[in-house]
Amino acid sequence: MPVVLAAAVTGLLGSFWHWPKKFGNHPQAAIYAGAFAGMCSSAIITGWEALLFISVVGAGVYTLTRNIFEGFGGRLGAIAFTAVSSLVLLRALF
Amino acid sequence: MIELLVFLCTLAGAFTTYRLAKLPKFNVIRASSALTILFYFSALIIEKWLMAENIIATSADIAASIESTETYSAEFWATVFFGGSFVGMSAPHRFSYYLLTMSSLCFAVIFMLLLPLLEGVGGALGCSAFISVAVSHSLRLAGNKLKGA
């Protein structure tokens, strides 16, 4: 399956998942951001540790920037990119 | 020609997502993902149809068309559209159609020049969309400031 289609299907399925109203759209947005991060090639995501690291960093960045750049398109992708870049940087350093 | 098509595809992704997200029962995530899936299968059908048309062409034409089909496949156009839909995920109270067009143009330039360097890095597409939206927003703020001065 092409990565674009895989990410879009994940986002669409996530958008139908009902969460308590108090969370707003955040869970769906987090799923979509995770789908973007998962668009990496297998050379970057080599195992579950890498996936876990990206998820934890991505969740942290998402939480910290929740109220910043609200309404800016591509914000979720930028969060995913930050998480993936931090993994690449960490690998380059150690 | 390809550059123009990339821009038009980005624009289509941005505008359709922006419009669809306003409808009831839709949000930006549902609009972006559903439209991308729809666009991918439409592009796939067109690609198959073009390949079938090439059966009557000469062998040299077939070789050239196969090469171009591999480079600009349905996946390539779906990626462009997906990037455009990220631009269209901008909030209507902050971004007008004019700003959306500017962001799309900016995204098309980044897509053609920078994204090939970041192939295989997750989130690069969204990050490019974010940069293009931020650039157009900054230009608008600078313009408003100049008008006020």
gemmi code that builds the backbone of each chain (N, CA, C; Angstrom):
import gemmi

chains = {
    "A": [
        ("MET", (0.860, -1.206, 0.000), (0.000, 0.000, 0.000), (0.891, 1.248, 0.000)),
        ("PRO", (0.602, 2.243, -0.850), (1.410, 3.462, -0.843), (1.306, 4.203, 0.500)),
        ("VAL", (2.388, 4.851, 0.888), (2.404, 5.512, 2.210), (1.339, 6.605, 2.340)),
        ("VAL", (1.103, 7.310, 1.240), (0.096, 8.388, 1.276), (-1.280, 7.808, 1.602)),
        ("LEU", (-1.597, 6.715, 0.931), (-2.897, 6.072, 1.142), (-2.990, 5.522, 2.569)),
        ("ALA", (-1.891, 4.922, 3.032), (-1.875, 4.358, 4.397), (-2.121, 5.452, 5.442)),
        ("ALA", (-1.460, 6.590, 5.266), (-1.633, 7.697, 6.215), (-3.053, 8.262, 6.161)),
        ("ALA", (-3.582, 8.395, 4.941), (-4.934, 8.948, 4.782), (-5.986, 8.017, 5.381)),
        ("VAL", (-5.821, 6.717, 5.158), (-6.788, 5.732, 5.701), (-6.738, 5.767, 7.233)),
        ("THR", (-5.516, 5.836, 7.795), (-5.367, 5.901, 9.260), (-6.072, 7.145, 9.805)),
        ("GLY", (-5.842, 8.271, 9.144), (-6.473, 9.527, 9.577), (-7.987, 9.475, 9.492)),
        ("LEU", (-8.488, 8.869, 8.403), (-9.946, 8.786, 8.209), (-10.585, 7.879, 9.263)),
        ("LEU", (-9.952, 6.737, 9.505), (-10.491, 5.825, 10.521), (-10.439, 6.476, 11.906)),
        ("GLY", (-9.340, 7.165, 12.164), (-9.203, 7.854, 13.450), (-10.240, 8.943, 13.654)),
        ("SER", (-10.660, 9.578, 12.548), (-11.642, 10.671, 12.662), (-13.031, 10.161, 13.035)),
        ("PHE", (-13.275, 8.862, 12.824), (-14.589, 8.288, 13.179), (-14.610, 7.691, 14.592)),
        ("TRP", (-13.457, 7.691, 15.212), (-13.348, 7.142, 16.566), (-13.891, 8.185, 17.547)),
        ("HIS", (-14.923, 7.800, 18.294), (-15.553, 8.770, 19.206), (-14.847, 8.822, 20.549)),
        ("TRP", (-14.467, 10.030, 20.931), (-13.807, 10.265, 22.211), (-14.712, 11.147, 23.061)),
        ("PRO", (-14.495, 11.160, 24.394), (-15.295, 12.079, 25.221), (-15.132, 13.529, 24.745)),
        ("LYS", (-16.213, 14.290, 24.824), (-16.224, 15.654, 24.272), (-15.147, 16.558, 24.876)),
        ("LYS", (-14.778, 16.267, 26.153), (-13.826, 17.153, 26.838), (-12.446, 17.155, 26.167)),
        ("PHE", (-12.162, 16.123, 25.375), (-10.858, 16.063, 24.686), (-10.849, 16.863, 23.384)),
        ("GLY", (-12.024, 17.234, 22.920), (-12.125, 17.975, 21.658), (-11.627, 17.149, 20.481)),
        ("ASN", (-10.933, 17.819, 19.543), (-10.407, 17.127, 18.360), (-8.990, 16.611, 18.560)),
        ("HIS", (-8.472, 16.770, 19.773), (-7.054, 16.444, 19.996), (-6.684, 14.980, 19.737)),
        ("PRO", (-7.484, 13.994, 20.196), (-7.093, 12.605, 19.907), (-7.007, 12.317, 18.412)),
        ("GLN", (-7.979, 12.841, 17.643), (-7.971, 12.606, 16.192), (-6.765, 13.269, 15.543)),
        ("ALA", (-6.456, 14.486, 16.012), (-5.294, 15.205, 15.475), (-3.999, 14.461, 15.810)),
        ("ALA", (-3.947, 13.904, 17.016), (-2.743, 13.156, 17.429), (-2.578, 11.896, 16.580)),
        ("ILE", (-3.693, 11.234, 16.257), (-3.635, 10.038, 15.402), (-3.108, 10.431, 14.014)),
        ("TYR", (-3.613, 11.547, 13.502), (-3.194, 12.006, 12.165), (-1.701, 12.375, 12.166)),
        ("ALA", (-1.257, 13.033, 13.246), (0.162, 13.395, 13.365), (1.021, 12.127, 13.425)),
        ("GLY", (0.521, 11.121, 14.135), (1.221, 9.836, 14.208), (1.302, 9.160, 12.850)),
        ("ALA", (0.227, 9.302, 12.068), (0.222, 8.719, 10.714), (1.279, 9.384, 9.838)),
        ("PHE", (1.464, 10.693, 10.005), (2.496, 11.413, 9.228), (3.881, 10.912, 9.615)),
        ("ALA", (4.084, 10.741, 10.919), (5.384, 10.257, 11.403), (5.656, 8.850, 10.875)),
        ("GLY", (4.592, 8.075, 10.746), (4.725, 6.713, 10.241), (5.006, 6.626, 8.755)),
        ("MET", (5.020, 7.763, 8.069), (5.323, 7.778, 6.633), (6.829, 7.646, 6.364)),
        ("CYS", (7.593, 7.436, 7.418), (9.051, 7.287, 7.286), (9.403, 6.026, 6.494)),
        ("SER", (10.601, 6.042, 5.937), (11.084, 4.822, 5.268), (11.568, 3.842, 6.348)),
        ("SER", (11.684, 2.578, 5.968), (12.099, 1.566, 6.956), (13.562, 1.748, 7.382)),
        ("ALA", (14.298, 2.599, 6.675), (15.690, 2.878, 7.069), (15.726, 3.728, 8.335)),
        ("ILE", (14.667, 4.490, 8.561), (14.617, 5.350, 9.765), (13.938, 4.615, 10.917)),
        ("ILE", (12.763, 4.061, 10.634), (12.076, 3.296, 11.685), (12.548, 1.839, 11.564)),
        ("THR", (13.559, 1.502, 12.342), (14.160, 0.174, 12.221), (13.516, -0.862, 13.155)),
        ("GLY", (12.809, -0.398, 14.151), (12.189, -1.339, 15.085), (11.180, -0.633, 15.969)),
        ("TRP", (10.630, -1.384, 16.904), (9.585, -0.811, 17.775), (10.143, 0.267, 18.699)),
        ("GLU", (11.473, 0.192, 19.009), (12.073, 1.213, 19.897), (12.015, 2.580, 19.213)),
        ("ALA", (12.359, 2.579, 17.927), (12.344, 3.826, 17.154), (10.923, 4.387, 17.081)),
        ("LEU", (9.966, 3.479, 16.871), (8.556, 3.884, 16.773), (8.070, 4.468, 18.105)),
        ("LEU", (8.491, 3.814, 19.187), (8.110, 4.270, 20.523), (8.724, 5.646, 20.815)),
        ("PHE", (9.990, 5.816, 20.435), (10.677, 7.089, 20.654), (9.966, 8.225, 19.896)),
        ("ILE", (9.647, 7.967, 18.628), (8.955, 8.979, 17.808), (7.595, 9.316, 18.419)),
        ("SER", (6.887, 8.286, 18.878), (5.555, 8.507, 19.467), (5.642, 9.349, 20.734)),
        ("VAL", (6.610, 9.027, 21.605), (6.744, 9.763, 22.874), (7.140, 11.218, 22.604)),
        ("VAL", (8.138, 11.417, 21.736), (8.574, 12.784, 21.418), (7.437, 13.558, 20.730)),
        ("GLY", (6.775, 12.896, 19.788), (5.662, 13.528, 19.071), (4.546, 13.943, 20.027)),
        ("ALA", (4.200, 13.044, 20.954), (3.140, 13.358, 21.931), (3.563, 14.530, 22.811)),
        ("GLY", (4.832, 14.544, 23.192), (5.346, 15.646, 24.017), (5.298, 16.979, 23.290)),
        ("VAL", (5.752, 16.974, 22.054), (5.755, 18.219, 21.254), (4.320, 18.683, 21.017)),
        ("TYR", (3.427, 17.719, 20.744), (2.019, 18.062, 20.505), (1.414, 18.730, 21.745)),
        ("THR", (1.678, 18.151, 22.911), (1.121, 18.686, 24.157), (1.683, 20.080, 24.452)),
        ("LEU", (2.991, 20.231, 24.237), (3.618, 21.524, 24.530), (3.164, 22.639, 23.583)),
        ("THR", (2.873, 22.270, 22.338), (2.520, 23.295, 21.337), (1.022, 23.335, 21.039)),
        ("ARG", (0.232, 22.780, 21.978), (-1.223, 22.664, 21.752), (-1.875, 24.009, 21.441)),
        ("ASN", (-1.435, 25.046, 22.132), (-2.079, 26.350, 21.944), (-1.274, 27.304, 21.063)),
        ("ILE", (-0.201, 26.795, 20.491), (0.621, 27.641, 19.610), (0.311, 27.287, 18.154)),
        ("PHE", (0.295, 28.281, 17.303), (0.039, 28.103, 15.864), (-1.294, 27.400, 15.611)),
        ("GLU", (-2.267, 27.687, 16.427), (-3.581, 27.070, 16.239), (-4.188, 27.584, 14.934)),
        ("GLY", (-4.696, 26.682, 14.131), (-5.317, 27.066, 12.866), (-4.346, 27.170, 11.712)),
        ("PHE", (-3.074, 26.851, 11.968), (-2.085, 26.868, 10.892), (-2.043, 25.482, 10.226)),
        ("GLY", (-2.274, 25.427, 8.943), (-2.193, 24.158, 8.217), (-0.777, 23.614, 8.238)),
        ("GLY", (-0.659, 22.290, 8.349), (0.664, 21.657, 8.347), (1.303, 21.564, 9.714)),
        ("ARG", (0.599, 22.041, 10.751), (1.150, 22.017, 12.108), (1.409, 20.577, 12.576)),
        ("LEU", (0.466, 19.687, 12.256), (0.617, 18.280, 12.666), (1.814, 17.631, 11.971)),
        ("GLY", (1.996, 17.981, 10.700), (3.131, 17.459, 9.940), (4.445, 17.972, 10.507)),
        ("ALA", (4.445, 19.228, 10.912), (5.658, 19.815, 11.497), (6.003, 19.119, 12.819)),
        ("ILE", (4.969, 18.762, 13.593), (5.191, 18.037, 14.856), (5.799, 16.659, 14.550)),
        ("ALA", (5.225, 15.980, 13.556), (5.741, 14.664, 13.165), (7.182, 14.784, 12.681)),
        ("PHE", (7.441, 15.821, 11.913), (8.789, 16.031, 11.375), (9.791, 16.273, 12.513)),
        ("THR", (9.380, 17.037, 13.522), (10.248, 17.300, 14.675), (10.594, 15.995, 15.390)),
        ("ALA", (9.569, 15.148, 15.576), (9.789, 13.872, 16.273), (10.742, 12.974, 15.489)),
        ("VAL", (10.521, 12.902, 14.180), (11.374, 12.047, 13.340), (12.802, 12.614, 13.282)),
        ("SER", (12.910, 13.935, 13.140), (14.234, 14.571, 13.070), (15.018, 14.344, 14.354)),
        ("SER", (14.319, 14.377, 15.501), (15.017, 14.179, 16.775), (15.609, 12.770, 16.842)),
        ("LEU", (14.898, 11.801, 16.255), (15.429, 10.433, 16.214), (16.669, 10.364, 15.324)),
        ("VAL", (16.568, 10.993, 14.151), (17.703, 10.993, 13.211), (18.908, 11.683, 13.851)),
        ("LEU", (18.649, 12.792, 14.524), (19.720, 13.562, 15.189), (20.368, 12.749, 16.312)),
        ("LEU", (19.509, 12.087, 17.081), (20.006, 11.269, 18.198), (20.903, 10.132, 17.687)),
        ("ARG", (20.471, 9.538, 16.577), (21.260, 8.445, 15.989), (22.606, 8.963, 15.485)),
        ("ALA", (22.588, 10.177, 14.920), (23.823, 10.751, 14.381), (24.802, 11.098, 15.509)),
        ("LEU", (24.240, 11.502, 16.664), (25.090, 11.911, 17.790), (25.682, 10.720, 18.537)),
        ("PHE", (24.873, 9.659, 18.700), (25.359, 8.504, 19.492), (25.565, 7.266, 18.611)),
    ],
    "B": [
        ("MET", (5.720, 22.654, -17.432), (4.373, 22.057, -17.468), (4.096, 21.286, -16.161)),
        ("ILE", (5.077, 20.447, -15.753), (4.908, 19.661, -14.521), (4.763, 20.600, -13.326)),
        ("GLU", (5.547, 21.687, -13.341), (5.506, 22.658, -12.236), (4.105, 23.258, -12.102)),
        ("LEU", (3.519, 23.578, -13.267), (2.171, 24.156, -13.266), (1.147, 23.139, -12.743)),
        ("LEU", (1.308, 21.889, -13.171), (0.392, 20.833, -12.707), (0.523, 20.610, -11.199)),
        ("VAL", (1.767, 20.680, -10.712), (1.988, 20.524, -9.258), (1.274, 21.654, -8.517)),
        ("PHE", (1.393, 22.873, -9.026), (0.732, 24.016, -8.390), (-0.792, 23.858, -8.419)),
        ("LEU", (-1.318, 23.450, -9.572), (-2.777, 23.279, -9.695), (-3.289, 22.163, -8.784)),
        ("CYS", (-2.497, 21.106, -8.692), (-2.877, 19.972, -7.833), (-2.865, 20.397, -6.353)),
        ("THR", (-1.850, 21.169, -5.980), (-1.766, 21.689, -4.601), (-2.962, 22.585, -4.303)),
        ("LEU", (-3.253, 23.439, -5.267), (-4.373, 24.376, -5.118), (-5.697, 23.612, -4.955)),
        ("ALA", (-5.856, 22.567, -5.772), (-7.074, 21.749, -5.688), (-7.190, 21.103, -4.309)),
        ("GLY", (-6.071, 20.558, -3.826), (-6.060, 19.931, -2.497), (-6.395, 20.921, -1.401)),
        ("ALA", (-5.811, 22.098, -1.490), (-6.015, 23.117, -0.457), (-7.463, 23.629, -0.452)),
        ("PHE", (-7.969, 23.974, -1.620), (-9.314, 24.564, -1.701), (-10.419, 23.563, -1.356)),
        ("THR", (-10.278, 22.321, -1.865), (-11.338, 21.337, -1.582), (-11.364, 20.983, -0.088)),
        ("THR", (-10.176, 20.837, 0.518), (-10.124, 20.526, 1.962), (-10.706, 21.688, 2.766)),
        ("TYR", (-10.332, 22.890, 2.402), (-10.790, 24.101, 3.089), (-12.317, 24.205, 3.043)),
        ("ARG", (-12.900, 23.895, 1.872), (-14.354, 23.990, 1.699), (-15.072, 22.844, 2.425)),
        ("LEU", (-14.540, 21.625, 2.227), (-15.204, 20.443, 2.793), (-15.172, 20.456, 4.326)),
        ("ALA", (-14.097, 20.990, 4.880), (-13.962, 21.021, 6.351), (-15.036, 21.896, 7.004)),
        ("LYS", (-15.617, 22.808, 6.210), (-16.648, 23.713, 6.751), (-18.017, 23.030, 6.850)),
        ("LEU", (-18.178, 21.935, 6.110), (-19.485, 21.261, 6.085), (-19.763, 20.553, 7.411)),
        ("PRO", (-21.054, 20.425, 7.762), (-21.374, 19.680, 8.983), (-20.960, 18.211, 8.820)),
        ("LYS", (-20.645, 17.548, 9.897), (-20.182, 16.150, 9.936), (-18.737, 16.010, 9.443)),
        ("PHE", (-18.127, 17.094, 9.052), (-16.743, 17.035, 8.590), (-15.875, 17.878, 9.512)),
        ("ASN", (-14.618, 17.512, 9.593), (-13.618, 18.382, 10.216), (-12.394, 18.353, 9.310)),
        ("VAL", (-11.360, 19.107, 9.654), (-10.207, 19.200, 8.756), (-9.551, 17.840, 8.505)),
        ("ILE", (-9.510, 17.002, 9.542), (-8.842, 15.700, 9.415), (-9.626, 14.788, 8.475)),
        ("ARG", (-10.938, 14.722, 8.690), (-11.784, 13.881, 7.843), (-11.774, 14.372, 6.400)),
        ("ALA", (-11.822, 15.691, 6.235), (-11.832, 16.268, 4.886), (-10.527, 15.957, 4.159)),
        ("SER", (-9.402, 16.184, 4.835), (-8.102, 15.962, 4.216), (-7.891, 14.488, 3.842)),
        ("SER", (-8.180, 13.582, 4.781), (-7.933, 12.163, 4.514), (-8.892, 11.594, 3.460)),
        ("ALA", (-10.176, 11.953, 3.564), (-11.165, 11.417, 2.619), (-10.873, 11.909, 1.201)),
        ("LEU", (-10.535, 13.179, 1.065), (-10.255, 13.720, -0.270), (-8.991, 13.109, -0.870)),
        ("THR", (-7.999, 12.850, -0.019), (-6.753, 12.245, -0.523), (-7.002, 10.831, -1.039)),
        ("ILE", (-7.811, 10.066, -0.293), (-8.134, 8.703, -0.732), (-8.877, 8.751, -2.073)),
        ("LEU", (-9.838, 9.657, -2.150), (-10.622, 9.819, -3.385), (-9.714, 10.221, -4.543)),
        ("PHE", (-8.810, 11.154, -4.277), (-7.912, 11.643, -5.326), (-6.961, 10.531, -5.779)),
        ("TYR", (-6.461, 9.747, -4.831), (-5.510, 8.677, -5.177), (-6.147, 7.694, -6.154)),
        ("PHE", (-7.380, 7.267, -5.856), (-8.014, 6.280, -6.727), (-8.395, 6.892, -8.083)),
        ("SER", (-8.746, 8.178, -8.093), (-9.026, 8.852, -9.362), (-7.759, 8.910, -10.206)),
        ("ALA", (-6.636, 9.264, -9.574), (-5.356, 9.348, -10.288), (-4.928, 7.975, -10.795)),
        ("LEU", (-5.231, 6.946, -10.006), (-4.882, 5.575, -10.395), (-5.671, 5.150, -11.640)),
        ("ILE", (-6.947, 5.505, -11.662), (-7.800, 5.171, -12.819), (-7.283, 5.888, -14.066)),
        ("ILE", (-6.929, 7.179, -13.908), (-6.411, 7.961, -15.043), (-5.082, 7.360, -15.525)),
        ("GLU", (-4.249, 6.967, -14.584), (-2.947, 6.376, -14.929), (-3.128, 5.089, -15.736)),
        ("LYS", (-4.032, 4.233, -15.285), (-4.304, 2.962, -15.981), (-4.849, 3.231, -17.383)),
        ("TRP", (-5.706, 4.229, -17.461), (-6.311, 4.589, -18.749), (-5.237, 5.102, -19.720)),
        ("LEU", (-4.309, 5.910, -19.201), (-3.223, 6.439, -20.036), (-2.298, 5.312, -20.494)),
        ("MET", (-2.055, 4.347, -19.615), (-1.200, 3.206, -19.961), (-1.867, 2.385, -21.078)),
        ("ALA", (-3.177, 2.223, -20.986), (-3.917, 1.469, -21.997), (-3.885, 2.192, -23.341)),
        ("GLU", (-3.939, 3.506, -23.308), (-3.887, 4.320, -24.530), (-2.555, 4.147, -25.244)),
        ("ASN", (-1.487, 3.926, -24.467), (-0.139, 3.832, -25.022), (0.099, 2.548, -25.810)),
        ("ILE", (-0.824, 1.602, -25.757), (-0.658, 0.332, -26.453), (-0.507, 0.556, -27.963)),
        ("ILE", (-1.186, 1.553, -28.482), (-1.136, 1.794, -29.934), (0.051, 2.670, -30.332)),
        ("ALA", (0.806, 3.183, -29.358), (1.940, 4.054, -29.679), (3.155, 3.224, -30.111)),
        ("THR", (4.187, 3.912, -30.631), (5.409, 3.217, -31.059), (6.219, 2.793, -29.838)),
        ("SER", (7.183, 1.894, -30.042), (7.960, 1.384, -28.898), (8.768, 2.489, -28.211)),
        ("ALA", (9.276, 3.455, -28.996), (10.053, 4.571, -28.407), (9.158, 5.415, -27.510)),
        ("ASP", (7.948, 5.636, -28.013), (6.977, 6.419, -27.212), (6.643, 5.688, -25.922)),
        ("ILE", (6.497, 4.363, -26.043), (6.145, 3.554, -24.866), (7.240, 3.652, -23.817)),
        ("ALA", (8.518, 3.539, -24.270), (9.650, 3.631, -23.329), (9.657, 4.973, -22.605)),
        ("ALA", (9.424, 6.040, -23.388), (9.419, 7.392, -22.790), (8.256, 7.555, -21.828)),
        ("SER", (7.099, 7.013, -22.234), (5.913, 7.191, -21.381), (6.014, 6.363, -20.103)),
        ("ILE", (6.650, 5.169, -20.216), (6.815, 4.341, -19.003), (7.704, 5.075, -18.001)),
        ("GLU", (8.766, 5.693, -18.538), (9.690, 6.447, -17.658), (8.964, 7.593, -16.960)),
        ("SER", (8.152, 8.333, -17.739), (7.433, 9.461, -17.138), (6.335, 8.983, -16.195)),
        ("THR", (5.729, 7.825, -16.517), (4.676, 7.288, -15.651), (5.252, 6.861, -14.302)),
        ("GLU", (6.511, 6.309, -14.370), (7.140, 5.895, -13.108), (7.462, 7.091, -12.231)),
        ("THR", (7.930, 8.192, -12.888), (8.291, 9.394, -12.124), (7.042, 10.096, -11.613)),
        ("TYR", (6.080, 10.295, -12.501), (4.863, 11.024, -12.125), (3.685, 10.053, -12.058)),
        ("SER", (3.773, 9.127, -11.130), (2.729, 8.107, -10.972), (1.557, 8.657, -10.167)),
        ("ALA", (0.538, 7.802, -10.003), (-0.633, 8.202, -9.204), (-0.197, 8.551, -7.789)),
        ("GLU", (0.800, 7.836, -7.279), (1.288, 8.092, -5.914), (1.928, 9.473, -5.814)),
        ("PHE", (2.661, 9.852, -6.866), (3.298, 11.175, -6.880), (2.231, 12.275, -6.792)),
        ("TRP", (1.199, 12.154, -7.634), (0.149, 13.191, -7.649), (-0.670, 13.174, -6.365)),
        ("ALA", (-0.860, 11.964, -5.816), (-1.587, 11.879, -4.533), (-0.774, 12.547, -3.425)),
        ("THR", (0.565, 12.423, -3.510), (1.430, 13.076, -2.517), (1.314, 14.594, -2.625)),
        ("VAL", (1.294, 15.088, -3.857), (1.140, 16.537, -4.077), (-0.201, 17.007, -3.500)),
        ("PHE", (-1.252, 16.249, -3.810), (-2.603, 16.600, -3.340), (-2.655, 16.552, -1.812)),
        ("PHE", (-2.022, 15.541, -1.245), (-1.995, 15.370, 0.216), (-1.334, 16.603, 0.859)),
        ("GLY", (-0.221, 17.031, 0.276), (0.469, 18.233, 0.759), (-0.425, 19.464, 0.658)),
        ("GLY", (-1.138, 19.561, -0.473), (-2.071, 20.680, -0.666), (-3.183, 20.664, 0.364)),
        ("SER", (-3.634, 19.455, 0.698), (-4.720, 19.353, 1.686), (-4.245, 19.803, 3.072)),
        ("PHE", (-2.947, 19.650, 3.362), (-2.408, 20.154, 4.641), (-2.513, 21.672, 4.683)),
        ("VAL", (-2.221, 22.281, 3.542), (-2.335, 23.751, 3.444), (-3.798, 24.145, 3.695)),
        ("GLY", (-4.711, 23.356, 3.130), (-6.145, 23.634, 3.272), (-6.690, 23.368, 4.662)),
        ("MET", (-5.883, 22.738, 5.526), (-6.325, 22.471, 6.904), (-6.246, 23.736, 7.768)),
        ("SER", (-5.838, 24.846, 7.167), (-5.755, 26.119, 7.901), (-7.147, 26.597, 8.303)),
        ("ALA", (-7.211, 27.291, 9.433), (-8.510, 27.750, 9.952), (-9.052, 28.902, 9.111)),
        ("PRO", (-10.352, 28.845, 8.749), (-10.938, 29.904, 7.912), (-10.892, 31.295, 8.551)),
        ("HIS", (-10.923, 31.358, 9.917), (-10.913, 32.683, 10.548), (-9.529, 33.341, 10.471)),
        ("ARG", (-8.524, 32.587, 10.085), (-7.170, 33.145, 9.978), (-6.700, 33.292, 8.538)),
        ("PHE", (-7.193, 32.409, 7.673), (-6.672, 32.378, 6.302), (-7.804, 32.528, 5.278)),
        ("SER", (-7.620, 33.504, 4.402), (-8.597, 33.725, 3.340), (-8.193, 32.894, 2.115)),
        ("TYR", (-9.020, 32.954, 1.073), (-8.688, 32.233, -0.172), (-7.405, 32.783, -0.794)),
        ("TYR", (-7.219, 34.087, -0.649), (-6.029, 34.732, -1.199), (-4.767, 34.179, -0.521)),
        ("LEU", (-4.806, 34.092, 0.790), (-3.650, 33.555, 1.532), (-3.423, 32.078, 1.229)),
        ("LEU", (-4.535, 31.370, 1.027), (-4.447, 29.950, 0.705), (-3.763, 29.746, -0.653)),
        ("THR", (-4.078, 30.630, -1.606), (-3.443, 30.552, -2.934), (-1.950, 30.824, -2.811)),
        ("MET", (-1.613, 31.833, -2.012), (-0.193, 32.169, -1.810), (0.560, 31.008, -1.150)),
        ("SER", (-0.074, 30.406, -0.149), (0.535, 29.267, 0.553), (0.718, 28.088, -0.400)),
        ("SER", (-0.270, 27.872, -1.262), (-0.192, 26.765, -2.226), (0.973, 26.965, -3.184)),
        ("LEU", (1.138, 28.192, -3.631), (2.238, 28.511, -4.542), (3.584, 28.255, -3.854)),
        ("CYS", (3.663, 28.698, -2.623), (4.871, 28.529, -1.820), (5.150, 27.033, -1.608)),
        ("PHE", (4.073, 26.276, -1.335), (4.234, 24.835, -1.116), (4.717, 24.137, -2.382)),
        ("ALA", (4.157, 24.540, -3.530), (4.557, 23.919, -4.802), (6.055, 24.128, -5.047)),
        ("VAL", (6.561, 25.314, -4.723), (7.998, 25.614, -4.901), (8.831, 24.726, -3.971)),
        ("ILE", (8.415, 24.648, -2.698), (9.150, 23.821, -1.726), (9.106, 22.349, -2.155)),
        ("PHE", (7.938, 21.928, -2.628), (7.771, 20.529, -3.038), (8.732, 20.166, -4.166)),
        ("MET", (8.875, 21.063, -5.117), (9.733, 20.771, -6.268), (11.219, 20.872, -5.918)),
        ("LEU", (11.569, 21.815, -5.046), (12.989, 22.072, -4.785), (13.554, 21.339, -3.566)),
        ("LEU", (12.819, 21.357, -2.469), (13.379, 20.835, -1.211), (12.985, 19.404, -0.861)),
        ("LEU", (11.749, 19.051, -1.175), (11.269, 17.731, -0.726), (12.047, 16.531, -1.270)),
        ("PRO", (12.572, 16.602, -2.514), (13.374, 15.452, -2.969), (14.566, 15.162, -2.060)),
        ("LEU", (15.039, 16.185, -1.333), (16.179, 16.000, -0.418), (15.758, 15.299, 0.876)),
        ("LEU", (14.446, 15.348, 1.175), (13.957, 14.776, 2.438), (13.110, 13.520, 2.212)),
        ("GLU", (13.400, 12.804, 1.148), (12.584, 11.623, 0.826), (12.720, 10.553, 1.910)),
        ("GLY", (11.622, 10.017, 2.338), (11.633, 8.947, 3.343), (11.587, 9.451, 4.771)),
        ("VAL", (11.547, 10.775, 4.949), (11.453, 11.341, 6.301), (9.988, 11.676, 6.567)),
        ("GLY", (9.402, 11.019, 7.549), (7.989, 11.244, 7.877), (7.735, 12.657, 8.370)),
        ("GLY", (6.657, 13.253, 7.908), (6.290, 14.591, 8.350), (6.890, 15.701, 7.512)),
        ("ALA", (7.768, 15.346, 6.549), (8.419, 16.373, 5.721), (7.388, 17.127, 4.882)),
        ("LEU", (6.391, 16.386, 4.421), (5.330, 16.985, 3.602), (4.539, 18.014, 4.418)),
        ("GLY", (4.144, 17.609, 5.608), (3.384, 18.499, 6.492), (4.209, 19.681, 6.945)),
        ("CYS", (5.485, 19.427, 7.180), (6.376, 20.500, 7.613), (6.517, 21.552, 6.499)),
        ("SER", (6.610, 21.072, 5.247), (6.694, 21.989, 4.107), (5.422, 22.828, 4.007)),
        ("ALA", (4.284, 22.173, 4.248), (3.002, 22.889, 4.217), (2.970, 23.945, 5.322)),
        ("PHE", (3.467, 23.570, 6.489), (3.483, 24.500, 7.628), (4.375, 25.710, 7.308)),
        ("ILE", (5.536, 25.449, 6.716), (6.452, 26.551, 6.354), (5.772, 27.480, 5.351)),
        ("SER", (5.121, 26.919, 4.350), (4.487, 27.756, 3.331), (3.340, 28.582, 3.916)),
        ("VAL", (2.571, 27.974, 4.825), (1.475, 28.718, 5.476), (2.059, 29.829, 6.358)),
        ("ALA", (3.142, 29.513, 7.081), (3.774, 30.504, 7.959), (4.366, 31.659, 7.148)),
        ("VAL", (4.948, 31.331, 5.990), (5.539, 32.378, 5.134), (4.453, 33.332, 4.646)),
        ("SER", (3.343, 32.780, 4.149), (2.273, 33.645, 3.621), (1.639, 34.463, 4.747)),
        ("HIS", (1.519, 33.871, 5.934), (0.963, 34.596, 7.083), (1.894, 35.743, 7.478)),
        ("SER", (3.191, 35.469, 7.476), (4.174, 36.510, 7.821), (4.142, 37.644, 6.800)),
        ("LEU", (4.007, 37.283, 5.517), (3.943, 38.307, 4.466), (2.713, 39.197, 4.646)),
        ("ARG", (1.603, 38.565, 5.045), (0.369, 39.341, 5.280), (0.564, 40.301, 6.453)),
        ("LEU", (1.181, 39.807, 7.527), (1.427, 40.659, 8.702), (2.356, 41.819, 8.346)),
        ("ALA", (3.393, 41.511, 7.552), (4.337, 42.556, 7.129), (3.627, 43.591, 6.259)),
        ("GLY", (2.764, 43.097, 5.373), (1.990, 43.992, 4.500), (1.087, 44.903, 5.301)),
        ("ASN", (0.412, 44.333, 6.308), (-0.483, 45.123, 7.170), (0.292, 46.185, 7.935)),
        ("LYS", (1.493, 45.825, 8.372), (2.324, 46.753, 9.130), (2.773, 47.916, 8.247)),
        ("LEU", (3.141, 47.578, 7.002), (3.588, 48.613, 6.052), (2.450, 49.573, 5.722)),
        ("LYS", (1.221, 48.991, 5.606), (0.046, 49.820, 5.315), (-0.226, 50.789, 6.463)),
        ("GLY", (-0.038, 50.285, 7.684), (-0.299, 51.090, 8.882), (0.725, 52.186, 9.085)),
        ("ALA", (1.968, 51.952, 8.599), (3.044, 52.937, 8.805), (2.893, 54.162, 7.906)),
    ],
}
model = gemmi.Model(1)
for chain_id, residues in chains.items():
    chain = gemmi.Chain(chain_id)
    for i, (resn, *xyz) in enumerate(residues, 1):
        res = gemmi.Residue()
        res.name, res.seqid = resn, gemmi.SeqId(i, " ")
        for name, pos in zip(("N", "CA", "C"), xyz):
            atom = gemmi.Atom()
            atom.name, atom.element = name, gemmi.Element(name[0])
            atom.pos, atom.b_iso = gemmi.Position(*pos), 0.0
            res.add_atom(atom)
        chain.add_residue(res)
    model.add_chain(chain)
structure = gemmi.Structure()
structure.add_model(model)
structure.setup_entities()
